[in-house]
Every structure is written in structure tokens, then in C-alpha cells.
Amino acid sequence: MSWAWEYDPSEEHVTAGAPPTLILQVEEKAGELVRAAEALYVHGAAYESTSPPGGTALVTDGMFVYQTIPRHERVYILQVTAW
């Protein structure tokens, strides 16, 4: 498995009504979060502790809520909010 990000439960659900510029910003920031998680949890699939708390990330046109699950080697985007 390899680290990646994805929308949860689906892109349509999470980004409904969000402008395309905001979605682009969210996806760029999600890529940064994936690279950080990959460096922090080098052997993510073997991670045995509880998952870290979720977080909020700010981008120019809004914000999003995410959850990192090391055992899945995923950063899940849960909610996108436009300003």
C-alpha cells in the first residue's frame, strides 16, 4: 500500500456546491498532508497505536476537515467549507 488521500464518503458528498478553485486548493493541501504523514508514519500499515486526532486545514477560499489513518496509509477529507 502507498500513502494517498481520498474523500470520505465520496467526492460528490464532500465537495457538493464547493467552487472549483476551492476544490483545487483542498487537493493541493491534501497532497502536502499526505507527504507529512508518510514521513511521520514511515511504516503506516504496521502502526499499532490509536489514530491521531483529526484536523482542520485552512486554504485561501475556505477550510476542510481531515482524518489521518496510519494503518490505512490514508488522509481522508471529510468536509469542505467555502468562505
C-alpha positions in Angstrom: 0.0 0.0 0.0 1.1 3.5 -0.6 0.1 6.8 1.1 -2.6 8.8 -0.6 -5.6 10.9 0.2 -9.3 10.5 -0.6 -12.7 11.9 0.1 -14.9 10.1 2.6 -17.6 9.1 2.0 -17.3 10.3 -1.6 -16.1 13.3 -3.6 -19.6 14.2 -4.6 -20.8 14.3 -1.0 -17.8 16.2 0.5 -17.4 18.8 -2.2 -21.1 19.4 -3.1 -21.5 23.0 -4.0 -17.9 24.0 -3.5 -16.3 26.2 -6.2 -13.7 24.5 -8.4 -10.9 26.9 -7.1 -11.6 25.7 -3.5 -11.5 22.1 -4.5 -8.1 22.6 -6.2 -6.8 24.3 -3.1 -8.1 21.5 -0.9 -6.5 18.8 -3.1 -3.1 20.6 -3.2 -3.1 20.9 0.6 -4.2 17.2 1.0 -1.1 16.3 -1.0 1.0 18.2 1.5 -0.7 16.4 4.4 0.0 13.0 2.7 3.7 13.8 2.4 3.9 14.8 6.0 2.0 11.7 7.2 4.2 9.5 5.1 7.3 11.0 6.7 5.8 10.8 10.3 4.4 7.3 9.9 7.0 5.6 7.8 5.6 2.1 8.4 2.0 3.1 8.4 0.5 -0.3 7.7 2.3 -1.7 10.8 1.1 1.2 13.1 -0.5 -0.2 16.3 -1.4 2.8 18.4 -4.7 4.8 18.2 -5.0 7.1 15.1 -4.1 10.7 15.6 -6.9 13.2 16.2 -8.5 14.7 13.1 -7.6 18.2 12.0 -8.7 21.3 10.2 -6.7 22.9 7.4 -7.2 26.4 6.1 -6.8 27.3 2.4 -7.4 30.7 0.7 -11.0 30.2 -0.2 -12.2 28.1 2.8 -11.2 25.2 5.0 -11.5 21.4 5.3 -11.7 18.7 8.0 -9.5 15.7 7.6 -8.5 12.5 9.4 -5.2 10.6 9.1 -5.4 6.8 9.5 -1.9 5.4 9.5 -2.9 1.8 9.2 -4.8 2.6 6.0 -2.0 4.9 4.9 -4.7 7.5 4.0 -5.6 11.0 4.8 -9.4 11.2 4.5 -11.1 14.6 3.6 -14.3 14.6 5.5 -15.8 18.1 5.0 -15.1 21.1 2.8 -16.4 24.6 3.7 -16.2 27.7 1.5 -15.8 31.2 2.9 
